[in-house]
Amino acid sequence: MPPSENDKPDKKVLITYGAEVRRLRKDSGLTQTTLAKRVKSSKTGISDVERGKVAPSPQLRSDLDKELAPGKLTHLWKELTGSGGGEVWKFEIAGMIDSAAAVYEYEIMVFPAYLQTREYAAALIKNAAPWLKASEVEEEADKRARRAEKIAVAETPRIWAVLDESILTRRYGSPAIIRDQLAYVVELAERGRISVQLVPGAEPRHPGNSGAFKLITTDYVPEVLVAESIREGQVITNAMEVSNYRMAFTALQGVANSPEQSLTQLRDEVKRLEQ
């Protein structure tokens, strides 16, 4: 059973967490005194946390996370203590993306959530979670649409998406819903908000058979990897694993059609659906 919030973490957890706080503080150009003032602590308190001498309170952990690396320190603590659970990760990942400089994403069957129209999102949610009430489906679709609208008008993060070509022939909801979804992605690509590449279905060297993933880059913390499954997502900060998936994304771009070719494919499918 995972430890509860009240369990005292062991020394290794405190040392690892403290070392990351120290690294992020230095990367941000902050002294212990300055950071202490920002998080309503003391220089001694920050020093003790960084050296793994004390367990930071939930409030201090929250304040350090907000000040140094939104989402990252919270995830690290849960990863180290095993106190994560439920669907908290979805909101953490959404926060990482919102504050990111760039996102590199590979998807197989659907467009990324932050690039979905409301109707497309509703069709996906309704069929993927048939146990939800109609009102709950609508509520979740509204949330997803609001987030997509925010991403669409923001200057960051820059988004590079590599998608499996089969996404063009999937008919979630109806042909009309797919037409509008494709047209929406075309509009974002045409104005340079996103870059989209499609991997041909006949490509014999397809390197994306291990599942969807995304790499999130910020201006203040190292790049992180998010590998998703049907029930949860795993945020990975290990430099070697992140580097491996960076290589995998580069390989996907290498076998995918160019952004220009892919945009033409999207436009052609929109025209076909309009007939």
N, C-alpha and C positions, 0 to 999 in steps of 0.2 A: 504494500500500500504506500503511495507517495506520502511524504511528510506533510503535515499541515502547516499553515502559516505560523503557528505558534511554536513549532519544533525549532530547536536551536541548530542552525547549520553547522556542519563540521568545519574544522580549520582549513581544509583544502578549498572548500567552497568560498570561504571568506577571503583567502589569499588570492584566489583566481579572480573573484569579483573586484577586490580592491585594486589588483594590478590593472584591470581594465579601466576602472575609474581614473587611476593615475595616468594611464596612457591617453585617455580621451581628454583629460584636463590639460595635459601638456600639449596635445595636438591643437587644442583650442586657444593656447597661449595664456592660460589662466594660472595664477598662483593659488596656493591653497587658501590663502586669506581672502582673495577675491571670490573664489568659488564658495567659500564658507558664507560670505555675506549674501550671495545670490540665493543660497538654499537655506538661509536662516539657521546656520550651524556655527561651528567655531573652527579655527585653524587646527586645533588639537583633534576635534571630532573628525575632520576630513582626513587628517594624517592617520588616525587610528583605523579608519575604514580602508584607506589605501594600503596599509600594512597588514590588513586582515586581523587586527587585534580585537575588533568589536563587530557585532552584527548590526548593520544599519537598520533603523526603524522603517516600517512601510512608507511613512511620509517622506523620510529622507531619500529612500530609494526612488520614490516617485519624483521628487524634486531634482535629484541628480539626473534621472532619465530625461526629464524635460529640458534641463539646462545643457546637457552634454551630447545626447544622442537619442532623440525621440524614438521610443520603441525598442532600441537595441539593448539598453541595460536591463529593461524590464524582462525582455526575452531571455537574456543571459542568466538572470537570477532564477527564472523558472526552469531553464534548461539545467542549471547546476543543482537545484534543489528538488527537481521533479514536482514542483508545485503548480505547473501549468495544467490546463484542462479545459473541457468544453470547447467553445468556439471563439475564445478570446483571441486566438492567433489571427483570425480573419480581420479583426479590427486593428491589431498591431501591424499586420502587413499593409492594410489600407493606409495607415498612418505613415509607414515607411515610404510608400509610393508617393503619397501627397507631398512629402518633404524631400523627395529624391531629386537628384540632378538628372539622372537618366535611368531608364528601365529597358532591359533587353529580355524579351519574353518569347518563349516558344510554346505554342498551343497546337493541339491536334484536332479537336472536334468542334470547338466553339471560339468565338472572339473573346479576348480578355474582358472581364467584367466592366472595366472602366472605359471600354470602347463600345458598349452595348446600348442600343436604343431601348426605350422602356418596353415596347411590345415584344422585342426579341428576348429581353430579360424575363418578362412574364411567362413567355412560352417555355423557356428553359426551366424556370423555377417550378412551374406547374407540373411539368412532366417528370422532372428529376425528383421532386418531393411530393408525390400524390397524396400524402397524408396531411398536407397543409390545407387549411380552409381557404376559400376564394379570397376572403378579406386579407388573409395573411400573405397570400401570393401577391396581391396588389400592393400591400405595404412594402414587401421586400423589393418588388420591381420599382416602386417609387424611390426607395433609398438608392438602389443601384443607378437609376436614371439621374438622380441629383448629383451623384458622385461623377458620373460620366460627363455631365454638363460642366461641372467644375473643372475637370481635366481638360475638356475641349477648349476652354477659353484661357487656360493658364499657359504661361510660357514654359514652365517646367512641370514635370520632368520631360526631357526628350524621350521619345518612345521608339524603339526599334522592335518590330514584331515579325517573327518568322512563323508562318502558319502552314499546316499541311493543306495541300491543294484540295483535298476532299471537302474542306469547309465550304467550297463553292456549291456543292451539290446537295448539301444537307438542308432539309426543308423544315426547320423548327417552326411550329405554329402554322404557317401557310406560305405560299410563294410570295404573297404581298409583303408579309413581315420580313422575309429574307431579302426581298428587293430593297426595302427601305433600309435594312441593316447594311447591306452592301453599299448602297448609295451614301450612307452616312460615313462609312469608312473611306470611300472614295473622296468625299469632300474633305475629310481630315488630311488625307494624303496629298491631295491637290494643293492645299494651302501650306504644306510643309509641316503640319503639326506632328505627323507620325511618318514612319517609314515602314512599309509592309512588303514582305517577300513571301512568295508561295513555293513550297517544295513540291515538285511534280510527283504525282502518284506513281509514275513509272520509274522513278529514280532508284536504281539498284544499290546505290551507296548511301541510302537514307540513314543518317546518324541519329534520328530522333525517336528511336523505338523504345527508349527507356522511360518515356512519359514527359508531361509538361513541366516546365520550370521557368523561373525568372531570376535574373541577376539585377540587383538594385544598387545603384551607385549614388552616394551623397557627397557633399563637399567637405564633410567633417568626420566621417568614419569610413573604415574599409568597406569594400564591396561585400554584399551578402548574397547568399543563394537561397531561394525559396523553392523547395520541391514539394509539389502538391499531390495529395491522394484524394480518394472519394470522401474521406471523413475529416481530414486535417491537413495542415501544411507544416513543413519542417523548415525552420530558418537555420541555415548553416553558416557559421562564420569562419570555420577552419580554412586557412589560407590555401592549403593544398586542394581541398575539395572545390573551393570556389574557382581556383585556377583551372581545374579539370573541366568544370562546366563552362567556363569562359572558352576553353578550347572546343567544347562540344557546340557552343553557340556559333563560333567561327566556322566550324565544319558545316553546320546547317546553312549558314549564309553562303558558303561556298557551293553547295549543291542546289540552292534555291534559285529561282528565276530572279532577275534583277528587279529593283523597285519599279522601274519603268515598265518592264514586261508584266510584272504582277499587277500593276495598276491597270494596264490594258485588259488583263484577264477579268479583273473586277468590273471594269466598265462594260465589257462585253456581256458579262452575266447579268448585269443590271438591265441592259437593253433587251436581252433575251426574255427576261422576266416581265418586261413592260409590254411585250407583244400579246 
